[in-house]
Amino acid sequence: MTGPLISVQALGKSFSGADGHPVPVLDDITLDVDEGEFVALLGRSGSGKSTLLRCIAGLIAPSEGEVLFRGQRLVGTNRDTTMVFQTFALLPWLTVHGPGGPGSNRRRHLSRHRRRPGPPPRGGLHRRPVSRRPER
């Protein structure tokens, strides 16, 4: 048998508070996840669930302890992880009932969003040009 897929060892994470003092969010978290295992993190808002996941994904570094992926200490981003957030905001204007829903003119709606002044919308639409048919 091989070791765990993900191993979190004595992980701690603190952020700097308004007064400059560290505010602990995670303290002494130890967790092993085997390949094929399904794990759910439950807790109140602000309890550190997303912070732990960000440490496991390598998006933020732990203040203490370490994360191992396939037995190797994680340094930087773990390119073998994916995060899906509870609030889906890839294309926030596309909803079942709103613009872009069944029967709407998505092309017109997307091109209207592309022409807005300011930064491009999230989701990479600025990289995918909207094709237009020549007018007759």
Phi and psi restraints in degrees (value plus and minus 20) as a CYANA .aco file:
   2 THR   PHI    -109.2   -69.2
   2 THR   PSI     152.4   192.4
   3 GLY   PHI     -93.1   -53.1
   3 GLY   PSI    -199.4  -159.4
   4 PRO   PHI     -87.8   -47.8
   4 PRO   PSI     134.3   174.3
   5 LEU   PHI     -85.9   -45.9
   5 LEU   PSI     -68.5   -28.5
   6 ILE   PHI    -145.9  -105.9
   6 ILE   PSI     112.9   152.9
   7 SER   PHI    -150.9  -110.9
   7 SER   PSI     101.1   141.1
   8 VAL   PHI    -125.9   -85.9
   8 VAL   PSI     102.6   142.6
   9 GLN   PHI    -143.4  -103.4
   9 GLN   PSI      93.0   133.0
  10 ALA   PHI      29.7    69.7
  10 ALA   PSI      22.7    62.7
  11 LEU   PHI     -95.1   -55.1
  11 LEU   PSI     115.3   155.3
  12 GLY   PHI    -156.3  -116.3
  12 GLY   PSI     126.8   166.8
  13 LYS   PHI    -161.9  -121.9
  13 LYS   PSI     110.0   150.0
  14 SER   PHI    -146.9  -106.9
  14 SER   PSI     128.9   168.9
  15 PHE   PHI    -139.0   -99.0
  15 PHE   PSI     136.8   176.8
  16 SER   PHI     -97.6   -57.6
  16 SER   PSI     106.7   146.7
  17 GLY   PHI    -100.1   -60.1
  17 GLY   PSI     157.4   197.4
  18 ALA   PHI     -80.6   -40.6
  18 ALA   PSI     -51.6   -11.6
  19 ASP   PHI    -108.2   -68.2
  19 ASP   PSI     -16.9    23.1
  20 GLY   PHI      70.2   110.2
  20 GLY   PSI     -29.4    10.6
  21 HIS   PHI    -104.0   -64.0
  21 HIS   PSI     128.8   168.8
  22 PRO   PHI     -88.1   -48.1
  22 PRO   PSI     118.5   158.5
  23 VAL   PHI    -132.9   -92.9
  23 VAL   PSI      90.6   130.6
  24 PRO   PHI     -90.9   -50.9
  24 PRO   PSI     113.8   153.8
  25 VAL   PHI    -130.5   -90.5
  25 VAL   PSI     -62.0   -22.0
  26 LEU   PHI    -144.7  -104.7
  26 LEU   PSI     121.7   161.7
  27 ASP   PHI    -161.4  -121.4
  27 ASP   PSI      98.7   138.7
  28 ASP   PHI      35.0    75.0
  28 ASP   PSI      32.0    72.0
  29 ILE   PHI    -108.2   -68.2
  29 ILE   PSI     105.1   145.1
  30 THR   PHI    -146.9  -106.9
  30 THR   PSI     109.0   149.0
  31 LEU   PHI    -176.5  -136.5
  31 LEU   PSI     115.7   155.7
  32 ASP   PHI    -139.5   -99.5
  32 ASP   PSI     115.5   155.5
  33 VAL   PHI    -145.1  -105.1
  33 VAL   PSI      99.5   139.5
  34 ASP   PHI    -104.1   -64.1
  34 ASP   PSI     137.0   177.0
  35 GLU   PHI     -79.2   -39.2
  35 GLU   PSI     114.0   154.0
  36 GLY   PHI      64.1   104.1
  36 GLY   PSI     -25.9    14.1
  37 GLU   PHI    -102.5   -62.5
  37 GLU   PSI     123.8   163.8
  38 PHE   PHI    -129.8   -89.8
  38 PHE   PSI     106.9   146.9
  39 VAL   PHI    -146.5  -106.5
  39 VAL   PSI     116.5   156.5
  40 ALA   PHI    -136.9   -96.9
  40 ALA   PSI     114.3   154.3
  41 LEU   PHI    -122.3   -82.3
  41 LEU   PSI     102.5   142.5
  42 LEU   PHI    -138.8   -98.8
  42 LEU   PSI     122.7   162.7
  43 GLY   PHI     150.5   190.5
  43 GLY   PSI     146.9   186.9
  44 ARG   PHI     -85.7   -45.7
  44 ARG   PSI     142.3   182.3
  45 SER   PHI     -80.6   -40.6
  45 SER   PSI     112.2   152.2
  46 GLY   PHI      65.7   105.7
  46 GLY   PSI     -12.5    27.5
  47 SER   PHI    -105.3   -65.3
  47 SER   PSI     -25.7    14.3
  48 GLY   PHI      85.4   125.4
  48 GLY   PSI     -11.2    28.8
  49 LYS   PHI     -80.6   -40.6
  49 LYS   PSI     -70.6   -30.6
  50 SER   PHI     -88.0   -48.0
  50 SER   PSI     -54.4   -14.4
  51 THR   PHI     -82.7   -42.7
  51 THR   PSI     -63.7   -23.7
  52 LEU   PHI     -81.8   -41.8
  52 LEU   PSI     -65.4   -25.4
  53 LEU   PHI     -83.3   -43.3
  53 LEU   PSI     -57.9   -17.9
  54 ARG   PHI     -86.5   -46.5
  54 ARG   PSI     -55.6   -15.6
  55 CYS   PHI     -86.4   -46.4
  55 CYS   PSI     -62.7   -22.7
  56 ILE   PHI     -84.7   -44.7
  56 ILE   PSI     -55.3   -15.3
  57 ALA   PHI    -100.6   -60.6
  57 ALA   PSI     -29.4    10.6
  58 GLY   PHI      60.2   100.2
  58 GLY   PSI      -5.7    34.3
  59 LEU   PHI     -97.1   -57.1
  59 LEU   PSI     -49.4    -9.4
  60 ILE   PHI    -154.8  -114.8
  60 ILE   PSI     129.2   169.2
  61 ALA   PHI    -108.0   -68.0
  61 ALA   PSI     121.6   161.6
  62 PRO   PHI     -89.4   -49.4
  62 PRO   PSI     132.2   172.2
  63 SER   PHI     -96.8   -56.8
  63 SER   PSI     -52.2   -12.2
  64 GLU   PHI    -160.0  -120.0
  64 GLU   PSI     138.9   178.9
  65 GLY   PHI      55.3    95.3
  65 GLY   PSI    -185.4  -145.4
  66 GLU   PHI    -173.7  -133.7
  66 GLU   PSI     143.0   183.0
  67 VAL   PHI    -138.5   -98.5
  67 VAL   PSI     109.1   149.1
  68 LEU   PHI    -130.8   -90.8
  68 LEU   PSI     116.0   156.0
  69 PHE   PHI    -141.0  -101.0
  69 PHE   PSI      98.7   138.7
  70 ARG   PHI      31.6    71.6
  70 ARG   PSI      20.1    60.1
  71 GLY   PHI      63.7   103.7
  71 GLY   PSI     -26.0    14.0
  72 GLN   PHI    -125.1   -85.1
  72 GLN   PSI     116.8   156.8
  73 ARG   PHI     -81.8   -41.8
  73 ARG   PSI     110.5   150.5
  74 LEU   PHI     -99.4   -59.4
  74 LEU   PSI     101.5   141.5
  75 VAL   PHI    -146.3  -106.3
  75 VAL   PSI      95.1   135.1
  76 GLY   PHI      64.2   104.2
  76 GLY   PSI    -182.3  -142.3
  77 THR   PHI     -93.5   -53.5
  77 THR   PSI     116.2   156.2
  78 ASN   PHI    -108.3   -68.3
  78 ASN   PSI      82.7   122.7
  79 ARG   PHI     -92.3   -52.3
  79 ARG   PSI     -25.7    14.3
  80 ASP   PHI    -117.0   -77.0
  80 ASP   PSI      -7.4    32.6
  81 THR   PHI    -136.5   -96.5
  81 THR   PSI     135.1   175.1
  82 THR   PHI    -155.5  -115.5
  82 THR   PSI     119.3   159.3
  83 MET   PHI    -137.5   -97.5
  83 MET   PSI     112.5   152.5
  84 VAL   PHI    -137.8   -97.8
  84 VAL   PSI     100.7   140.7
  85 PHE   PHI    -107.2   -67.2
  85 PHE   PSI     131.5   171.5
  86 GLN   PHI     -82.5   -42.5
  86 GLN   PSI     -58.8   -18.8
  87 THR   PHI    -111.0   -71.0
  87 THR   PSI      88.4   128.4
  88 PHE   PHI    -100.4   -60.4
  88 PHE   PSI      96.7   136.7
  89 ALA   PHI    -150.7  -110.7
  89 ALA   PSI       2.7    42.7
  90 LEU   PHI     -83.9   -43.9
  90 LEU   PSI     -69.9   -29.9
  91 LEU   PHI    -150.7  -110.7
  91 LEU   PSI      57.9    97.9
  92 PRO   PHI     -81.9   -41.9
  92 PRO   PSI     -42.6    -2.6
  93 TRP   PHI    -104.6   -64.6
  93 TRP   PSI     -29.3    10.7
  94 LEU   PHI    -113.7   -73.7
  94 LEU   PSI      84.3   124.3
  95 THR   PHI    -145.8  -105.8
  95 THR   PSI     148.5   188.5
  96 VAL   PHI     -83.4   -43.4
  96 VAL   PSI     -58.5   -18.5
  97 HIS   PHI    -119.9   -79.9
  97 HIS   PSI     -38.5     1.5
  98 GLY   PHI    -114.7   -74.7
  98 GLY   PSI    -182.9  -142.9
  99 PRO   PHI     -74.8   -34.8
  99 PRO   PSI     116.8   156.8
 100 GLY   PHI      72.5   112.5
 100 GLY   PSI     -22.9    17.1
 101 GLY   PHI     -96.4   -56.4
 101 GLY   PSI    -193.1  -153.1
 102 PRO   PHI     -76.7   -36.7
 102 PRO   PSI     111.0   151.0
 103 GLY   PHI      63.6   103.6
 103 GLY   PSI     -16.6    23.4
 104 SER   PHI    -113.7   -73.7
 104 SER   PSI     148.6   188.6
 105 ASN   PHI    -114.2   -74.2
 105 ASN   PSI      68.7   108.7
 106 ARG   PHI     -83.3   -43.3
 106 ARG   PSI     -58.9   -18.9
 107 ARG   PHI     -79.6   -39.6
 107 ARG   PSI     -66.5   -26.5
 108 ARG   PHI     -82.9   -42.9
 108 ARG   PSI     -62.1   -22.1
 109 HIS   PHI     -86.2   -46.2
 109 HIS   PSI     -64.1   -24.1
 110 LEU   PHI     -86.4   -46.4
 110 LEU   PSI     -61.2   -21.2
 111 SER   PHI     -88.0   -48.0
 111 SER   PSI     -51.5   -11.5
 112 ARG   PHI     -84.4   -44.4
 112 ARG   PSI     -59.2   -19.2
 113 HIS   PHI     -90.7   -50.7
 113 HIS   PSI     -49.9    -9.9
 114 ARG   PHI     -89.1   -49.1
 114 ARG   PSI     -48.1    -8.1
 115 ARG   PHI    -108.2   -68.2
 115 ARG   PSI     -21.1    18.9
 116 ARG   PHI     -82.8   -42.8
 116 ARG   PSI     122.1   162.1
 117 PRO   PHI     -89.7   -49.7
 117 PRO   PSI     136.8   176.8
 118 GLY   PHI      79.2   119.2
 118 GLY   PSI    -188.0  -148.0
 119 PRO   PHI     -87.0   -47.0
 119 PRO   PSI     134.4   174.4
 120 PRO   PHI     -86.4   -46.4
 120 PRO   PSI     135.3   175.3
 121 PRO   PHI     -86.0   -46.0
 121 PRO   PSI     136.1   176.1
 122 ARG   PHI     -87.1   -47.1
 122 ARG   PSI     135.2   175.2
 123 GLY   PHI      86.9   126.9
 123 GLY   PSI     -18.6    21.4
 124 GLY   PHI      61.6   101.6
 124 GLY   PSI      -6.3    33.7
 125 LEU   PHI     -84.0   -44.0
 125 LEU   PSI     -47.7    -7.7
 126 HIS   PHI     -86.2   -46.2
 126 HIS   PSI     -35.6     4.4
 127 ARG   PHI    -114.5   -74.5
 127 ARG   PSI     -30.2     9.8
 128 ARG   PHI    -136.4   -96.4
 128 ARG   PSI      80.8   120.8
 129 PRO   PHI     -86.2   -46.2
 129 PRO   PSI     126.3   166.3
 130 VAL   PHI    -105.6   -65.6
 130 VAL   PSI      99.3   139.3
 131 SER   PHI     -97.5   -57.5
 131 SER   PSI     125.8   165.8
 132 ARG   PHI    -147.0  -107.0
 132 ARG   PSI     120.7   160.7
 133 ARG   PHI    -100.0   -60.0
 133 ARG   PSI     122.6   162.6
 134 PRO   PHI     -83.9   -43.9
 134 PRO   PSI     119.2   159.2
 135 GLU   PHI     -95.1   -55.1
 135 GLU   PSI     125.7   165.7
